[in-house]
């Protein structure tokens, strides 16, 4: 036996032991009538189905989104959709084990095909449900021995109760798939995006074509289900393209946690600080990508990661002017705009990011952050605080007044009006300056979460963009203002410089 085959056999035997031993502990002692009643209950109630047959998986109580998705798939014999769930939410267990088993329990004969990045990977994933049919004591007690000698190969097997399991690698032909008169009734495509396909848009287009032209036509009958369980962690992926081409397909999106409160979506599995700790360990942008489908961007048409210059910042009292712009957001709910406070300083002809606050929050914390920043300024160093007049209202003024009184600080926020469109303003004020190396970031902010969020917003600025723009908008306002103070040679003069003068707004709070 080859070493590879030996290891695979050892792995599968361990799964059999796990299923068998766990099942013995949980098996129900019942009369025949009780067994019939409980099987009938399991057919209707997927939560009970999990409790009866898969307690060894149920280390935490089923979440509402698990049951909602399972009901959608079972209810529609021609269901097509995406399980767009964050990492760690049991996509594979539900789509490769629980839901295929539950549909078989309700419908009888069931031909399930699991497709992964390679046949070897698909075989390994399919082993989970194969081991359940072979060794789960509750399944055997309810439906008899399911292992079918002679039809029990690792890539294609048939149970005595009419469940057919098959493993395919992505790209393998689906044409002509059949076992006797039966054709596939249910495909699940499991995590087939790789680092290679993420970088290859042509390959992504081929993957879309494979789903449309190879996989879907291979089903023929009253039941033609297709589920796709994949993490949506990158800006360009085949799943995004496929969903865009087929808006009628269901996209069942579940974010792993609330990025404002850190509340886990699967509360019975993850403790309240789990994702806050994850952000600290892997970084906020990586956490948002892996768990909440917010792709980590590296730059696009206008702003690229290579434009960002990190260096030791000048001393705080060496800047000619320090500007603080607050891009106001009223709500602190997940999905709302960000309260973005960006602090930029002018040194010679360069612009330096000194500090920032970029969070989905209510206004109060942003105002307190500005007060704290002003408190930290050394004696003799001043900063000019600004905001756009169009966002000004009584609630904003009330919040500022309350926080200022509590902190013992006067911010003296001046207002300005800017009628330019955000996109035009951001491009006009920032693009050339980034390209010409006039913009610098304090290297102390390299691992600063709010700075990284701001960069992600900057990288997302494209024609017709739909990403958040609060941070680059505040940057554009700050740098536009600071540019008025950049010294320039006097026409006809040599070494003689003049600078713009700051005219304070008449509307100062």
MOKAUR-V451075 format. One record per residue. N is the residue number from 0. RES is the residue in one small letter. BURIAL is b if it has 9 or more other ideal C-beta (glycine too) atoms within 8 Angstrom, else e. Layout:
BEGIN
N_RES_BURIAL / N_RES_BURIAL
END
This chain:
BEGIN
0_x_e / 1_x_e / 2_x_e / 3_x_e / 4_x_e / 5_x_b / 6_x_e / 7_x_b / 8_x_b / 9_x_e / 10_x_b / 11_x_b / 12_x_e / 13_x_e / 14_x_b / 15_x_b / 16_x_b / 17_x_b / 18_x_b / 19_x_b / 20_x_e / 21_x_b / 22_x_b / 23_x_e / 24_x_e / 25_x_b / 26_x_b / 27_x_b / 28_x_e / 29_x_e / 30_x_e / 31_x_e / 32_x_e / 33_x_b / 34_x_b / 35_x_e / 36_x_e / 37_x_b / 38_x_b / 39_x_e / 40_x_b / 41_x_b / 42_x_b / 43_x_e / 44_x_e / 45_x_b / 46_x_e / 47_x_b / 48_x_b / 49_x_b / 50_x_e / 51_x_b / 52_x_b / 53_x_b / 54_x_b / 55_x_b / 56_x_b / 57_x_b / 58_x_e / 59_x_e / 60_x_e / 61_x_b / 62_x_b / 63_x_e / 64_x_b / 65_x_b / 66_x_b / 67_x_b / 68_x_b / 69_x_b / 70_x_b / 71_x_b / 72_x_b / 73_x_b / 74_x_e / 75_x_e / 76_x_e / 77_x_e / 78_x_b / 79_x_b / 80_x_b / 81_x_b / 82_x_b / 83_x_b / 84_x_b / 85_x_b / 86_x_e / 87_x_e / 88_x_b / 89_x_b / 90_x_b / 91_x_b / 92_x_b / 93_x_b / 94_x_b / 95_x_b / 96_x_b / 97_x_b / 98_x_b / 99_x_b / 100_x_b / 101_x_b / 102_x_b / 103_x_b / 104_x_b / 105_x_e / 106_x_e / 107_x_e / 108_x_b / 109_x_b / 110_x_b / 111_x_b / 112_x_b / 113_x_b / 114_x_b / 115_x_b / 116_x_e / 117_x_e / 118_x_b / 119_x_e / 120_x_b / 121_x_b / 122_x_b / 123_x_b / 124_x_b / 125_x_b / 126_x_b / 127_x_b / 128_x_b / 129_x_b / 130_x_b / 131_x_b / 132_x_b / 133_x_b / 134_x_b / 135_x_b / 136_x_b / 137_x_b / 138_x_b / 139_x_b / 140_x_e / 141_x_e / 142_x_e / 143_x_e / 144_x_e / 145_x_b / 146_x_b / 147_x_b / 148_x_e / 149_x_e / 150_x_e / 151_x_b / 152_x_e / 153_x_b / 154_x_b / 155_x_b / 156_x_b / 157_x_b / 158_x_b / 159_x_e / 160_x_b / 161_x_b / 162_x_b / 163_x_b / 164_x_b / 165_x_b / 166_x_b / 167_x_b / 168_x_b / 169_x_b / 170_x_e / 171_x_e / 172_x_e / 173_x_b / 174_x_e / 175_x_e / 176_x_b / 177_x_e / 178_x_e / 179_x_e / 180_x_e / 181_x_b / 182_x_b / 183_x_b / 184_x_b / 185_x_b / 186_x_b / 187_x_b / 188_x_b / 189_x_b / 190_x_b / 191_x_b / 192_x_b / 193_x_e / 194_x_e / 195_x_e / 196_x_b / 197_x_b / 198_x_e / 199_x_e / 200_x_e / 201_x_e / 202_x_b / 203_x_b / 204_x_b / 205_x_e / 206_x_b / 207_x_b / 208_x_b / 209_x_b / 210_x_b / 211_x_b / 212_x_e / 213_x_b / 214_x_b / 215_x_b / 216_x_e / 217_x_b / 218_x_b / 219_x_e / 220_x_e / 221_x_e / 222_x_b / 223_x_b / 224_x_b / 225_x_b / 226_x_b / 227_x_b / 228_x_b / 229_x_b / 230_x_b / 231_x_b / 232_x_b / 233_x_b / 234_x_e / 235_x_e / 236_x_b / 237_x_b / 238_x_b / 239_x_b / 240_x_b / 241_x_b / 242_x_b / 243_x_e / 244_x_e / 245_x_e / 246_x_e / 247_x_e / 248_x_b / 249_x_e / 250_x_e / 251_x_b / 252_x_e / 253_x_b / 254_x_b / 255_x_b / 256_x_b / 257_x_b / 258_x_b / 259_x_b / 260_x_e / 261_x_b / 262_x_e / 263_x_b / 264_x_b / 265_x_b / 266_x_e / 267_x_e / 268_x_e / 269_x_b / 270_x_e / 271_x_e / 272_x_e / 273_x_b / 274_x_b / 275_x_e / 276_x_e / 277_x_b / 278_x_b / 279_x_e / 280_x_e / 281_x_e / 282_x_b / 283_x_b / 284_x_b / 285_x_b / 286_x_b / 287_x_b / 288_x_b / 289_x_b / 290_x_b / 291_x_b / 292_x_b / 293_x_e / 294_x_b / 295_x_b / 296_x_b / 297_x_e / 298_x_b / 299_x_b / 300_x_e / 301_x_e / 302_x_b / 303_x_e / 304_x_e / 305_x_e / 306_x_b / 307_x_e / 308_x_e / 309_x_e / 310_x_e / 311_x_e / 312_x_b / 313_x_e / 314_x_e / 315_x_b / 316_x_e / 317_x_e / 318_x_b / 319_x_e / 320_x_b / 321_x_b / 322_x_b / 323_x_b / 324_x_b / 325_x_b / 326_x_b / 327_x_b / 328_x_b / 329_x_e / 330_x_e / 331_x_e / 332_x_e / 333_x_e / 334_x_e / 335_x_b / 336_x_b / 337_x_b / 338_x_b / 339_x_b / 340_x_b / 341_x_b / 342_x_b / 343_x_b / 344_x_b / 345_x_b / 346_x_b / 347_x_e / 348_x_e / 349_x_b / 350_x_b / 351_x_b / 352_x_b / 353_x_b / 354_x_e / 355_x_b / 356_x_b / 357_x_b / 358_x_b / 359_x_b / 360_x_b / 361_x_b / 362_x_b / 363_x_b / 364_x_b / 365_x_b / 366_x_b / 367_x_b / 368_x_b / 369_x_b / 370_x_b / 371_x_b / 372_x_b / 373_x_b / 374_x_e / 375_x_e / 376_x_b / 377_x_e / 378_x_e / 379_x_e / 380_x_b / 381_x_e / 382_x_b / 383_x_b / 384_x_b / 385_x_b / 386_x_b / 387_x_b / 388_x_b / 389_x_e / 390_x_e / 391_x_b / 392_x_e / 393_x_e / 394_x_e / 395_x_b / 396_x_b / 397_x_e / 398_x_b / 399_x_b / 400_x_e / 401_x_b / 402_x_b / 403_x_b / 404_x_e / 405_x_e / 406_x_b / 407_x_e / 408_x_e / 409_x_e / 410_x_b / 411_x_e / 412_x_b / 413_x_b / 414_x_b / 415_x_b / 416_x_e / 417_x_e / 418_x_e / 419_x_e / 420_x_e / 421_x_e / 422_x_b / 423_x_e / 424_x_b / 425_x_b / 426_x_b / 427_x_b / 428_x_b / 429_x_b / 430_x_b / 431_x_e / 432_x_b / 433_x_b / 434_x_e / 435_x_e / 436_x_e / 437_x_e / 438_x_b / 439_x_b / 440_x_b / 441_x_b / 442_x_b / 443_x_e / 444_x_b / 445_x_e / 446_x_e / 447_x_b / 448_x_b / 449_x_b / 450_x_b / 451_x_b / 452_x_b / 453_x_b / 454_x_b / 455_x_b / 456_x_b / 457_x_b / 458_x_b / 459_x_b / 460_x_b / 461_x_e / 462_x_e / 463_x_e / 464_x_b / 465_x_e / 466_x_e / 467_x_e / 468_x_b / 469_x_b / 470_x_b / 471_x_b / 472_x_b / 473_x_b / 474_x_b / 475_x_b / 476_x_b / 477_x_b / 478_x_b / 479_x_b / 480_x_b / 481_x_b / 482_x_e / 483_x_b / 484_x_b / 485_x_b / 486_x_e / 487_x_e / 488_x_e / 489_x_e / 490_x_e / 491_x_e / 492_x_e / 493_x_e / 494_x_e / 495_x_e / 496_x_e / 497_x_e / 498_x_b / 499_x_e / 500_x_e / 501_x_e / 502_x_e / 503_x_e / 504_x_e / 505_x_e / 506_x_e / 507_x_b / 508_x_b
END
